[in-house]
Amino acid sequence: MAKKILIIDDEKDMRLYLGTLFRKAGYDTEDAPNGEEGLALAEICLPDLITLDVLMPKGSGVRAY
């Protein structure tokens, strides 16, 4: 089973880029457009790694908890 990476970023192009990069490297990916949705998704998909943008609406990477 492949490791799962959760990508949380408000820029759609960055989510697409990172998702493509990680999938080509053999990882499964999930993504969310903001911190609020990202934290909710993390509880569901239990990722092995989270990439988190620092400046986003609805829960910045600095305040994610």
C-alpha positions in Angstrom: 0.0 0.0 0.0 1.4 3.4 -1.0 2.0 6.1 1.5 -0.6 9.0 1.4 0.3 12.7 1.1 -2.3 15.4 1.9 -1.7 18.6 0.0 -3.3 21.7 1.5 -2.9 24.8 -0.6 -5.2 27.6 -1.8 -3.6 27.7 -5.3 -5.2 25.1 -7.5 -2.1 25.0 -9.8 0.1 24.2 -6.9 -2.2 21.4 -5.7 -2.1 20.0 -9.3 1.6 20.3 -9.6 2.4 18.7 -6.2 -0.2 16.0 -6.7 1.3 15.0 -10.1 4.8 15.1 -8.7 3.9 12.9 -5.8 1.8 10.4 -7.8 4.6 9.9 -10.3 6.9 9.1 -7.3 4.4 6.4 -6.3 2.4 8.1 -3.5 -1.3 8.4 -3.1 -2.5 12.0 -2.7 -5.5 13.9 -1.4 -5.8 17.7 -1.6 -7.8 20.5 0.0 -8.1 24.3 -0.9 -7.8 25.7 2.7 -6.7 24.8 6.2 -10.3 24.3 7.4 -11.1 21.6 4.8 -7.6 20.2 5.1 -7.8 19.5 8.8 -11.2 17.9 8.3 -9.8 15.7 5.4 -6.8 14.8 7.5 -9.0 13.3 10.1 -10.7 11.1 7.5 -7.8 10.0 5.3 -5.1 9.9 8.0 -2.2 10.9 5.7 1.5 9.9 6.3 2.6 13.4 5.3 1.0 16.8 5.0 2.3 19.6 2.8 0.8 22.9 4.0 0.8 26.3 2.5 1.6 29.0 5.1 -0.6 31.8 3.8 -4.2 30.7 3.0 -7.7 31.8 3.8 -9.7 29.8 6.3 -6.9 28.4 8.5 -3.4 29.4 7.5 -0.6 26.9 7.7 0.8 28.9 10.7 -2.3 28.4 12.7 -3.2 24.8 11.7 -3.9 22.7 14.8 
